[in-house]
Amino acid sequence: MHQEDAVRLDRRTMLRTSGAGALVGGPFAGFAAMPAAAARPGGTWAPELVPTRDRRDGKVRLHLPPGFSYRSFHDTEEPVVLDDGTVLPGRHDGMGAFPGRKGTTVLVRNHEIPVADATEPFGPARSYDEGTAGGGTTTVRVTGDGRVLSSFTSLSGTIMNCSGGIMPWGSWVTCEETVNGPDVGPDFTGTPNTGLQKPHGYVFEVPAGGRSKARPVRGAGRFAHEAVSFDPKRGSLYLTEDNFGFASGFYRYTPRRNPMKCGYLDDEGVLEMLAVKGRPNLHLEGHQRRGATYDVRWVRIDEPDFLFDHVPGQPAPTTNDEALVFVGDQGRAKGAASFSRLEGQVYDRGVVYFTSTEGGGAPEPGTANPEGYGNGFGQVWGYDTRRQTLTCVFQSPDQSVLDFPDNVTTSRRGTLVVCEDSSGDNYLRGLSPKGRLWDIALNRLTSGTTDEDRFADEFAGSTFSTDGRTLFVNIQAAAGMTFAIWGPWGRIGV
């Protein structure tokens, strides 16, 4: 999710060619071979989207392909109270789907609440931080057509829970997109951190259908986390960083114990950051040739967790900007590569796909830009965990094609489903293994209280039910909501 709404500028449109590696084969061959015309939505292949009524109340909130249906739920334009008495917070964000009883789906859903919007944790669950930490996760059991059966708070006392990832042993790992804490100064909102009791900027494990122990995995680093995915064959957790005004990194955390055997992420592993062999400090946020591929090496982060000197209850002398780059600068000192705002990711058949929201334009001259690090309209990258190669599988030439890609998931057929984070119209896009990009859904929300359009509210948290029949997705806004979408996915190539 965008980290600094208040300071985001209009898209910078300069696109410039930079050097890249050899063109790709293997699992990315379809993407690399994609003709330019096929990248544009709309064409004869793409399904037309039509106004579709919500099964909840008959109101049109989405445009979908013919034959598709949806139901919205947990719409916080009006107060929603969960089974445990929690008043549901908004900012529905990253989300994971797990199998539930009798064919139902269990959703673990993030709520990206900043310090500026919180006075205390929500819900009755055990909180990580009892101070002004209003983020966390809620868990919902639903039917395939979006009927809510049960719901409760599963983690509280965290901040800015952005995205995360589904773990194959049956947990959701939620990520804090912040480094706020009593030991650092205010973030971009200017809100003091003196109300916090613990440091933030970690990942937390939430068991599907249960409540989290609210323990951070400190070994996986303290930085502006966005999303994670896990490679079950090699036992590593991959992590994206969304550092708005600075270069972002792509990380790998290898726990000491294999989670596929012990059933949890331990705190005793090794954190590393991606670098390109033979090309130290390469600016991968810059424009890439189609299918550009790089051989990868990993550099160790010696101090992944940190706590700065401070006096409790007093403003901290360390600035938020200093804390934001503490981990990444360690990797860059060893040659780690720079990206622009890495956001959603997903593991699928040996490849970790992840998005770079503002990548693909002119490369930045350094590692900092307060107006937003990155000059493009977005990239989709793929890391082949066996070959240890990194490929730019898609790069948007302009905002009419793909505008700020964010959360991403895959269907059973291997199609990527990409959420847009645009300031204009927001789409769900399909990106096929053959390299075609097309529209899946269009946000056509209007406010129930003012009747103003909410077309700029972004999609987030896309995730399929385990049977592949229902796509669940959120609207990430102060008045958040969740959609269940179903229909003939195969007919539209998803």
C-alpha angles and dihedrals in degrees: 000000000000108000101204112035092165094060103035113127133205114285115280107229106197113122119186133173120248131181121277141174131264122307116267138250132172118056092356099052093106093054093046093051093052113129115229094243092056090060093069120090119230105045124128093282098054118086117245115245117228133188107273127192121235112245087219098067110344095257120137109242100147139035110219138171114278112277095032127116136188144183125205123213141174092036105178096198079098123035114275119198119200125216092265092054096260116148099226113243120220129233093087104195138154116014141181131206125217133176115271135191120298096005096311128132128238113212123197106198132191126223113205100209117163127212089254091066100044139078097171141351118288125238135016097276123113107281127218093211120022092197129081094321110129103167131094142108137294125202123218131184111208142168122246090263095052103263110150115231102172140349140183145158112276102175132012140167095058130112136232096357097193116166132329138168146262113251117212092229090063109272138112116225110209122201132215111220095204144063094215119144141128089278097061135056127253121301126229092298091063091231113146117244093213090106092063121093101193139036118263136200100094143118121247131197119231117187114228108258093005143077125271123245085226094231118143120227093233095179089066089066142255109259141106095302119193112169143348139201132184131226104212093192096057100025099235133134116217120209134194126208123213103196104167102199098028141051112283128217139215113228142193124206119192112191120215092239123048106250090206086068104031096035100230144065112259125211098231103080138108125265119209136176128220120255130172117244113251093001110081118199093006114186102232091168086077127091114293133204112247109277094006109175131197134191109236137217127181126229121203123244104221097194109030095161126046144169121200124217112267144145112246112249093016128099109269119242093220113086123229090241091056091052093046093062099036095100098033094050089058090059095043090053085063095046103272117167126251125233134178115250104321110210133157124025140174136185116229127169098331097322128100109209118197137169131233104204100202101019125122105061133092110325116255115250094229141355100282136062116159091200091062129299107251137045104211141081097249148293136220114214131192126203115200103213094199099045093034092225129139120215133188096224096178138009124184115231094198142353094265089067102042124344118200104330113216130160116026138188137168133237125224088266092056096253114148115232109204126195117215123223098196130153088223128037114353122213140181104229131200119218112190130207086247090060102255121141120201144157122271102169140357125209111237099164121154126190115263091212105040101019089228117142120260096194091133093061106112130234116239142166100037110184135155125228110251091255089056094234102108130047113205118199137165137221106229105214139110085269096046129180140176129233131205109203124187138169143106098329094172091058091062096039098253 
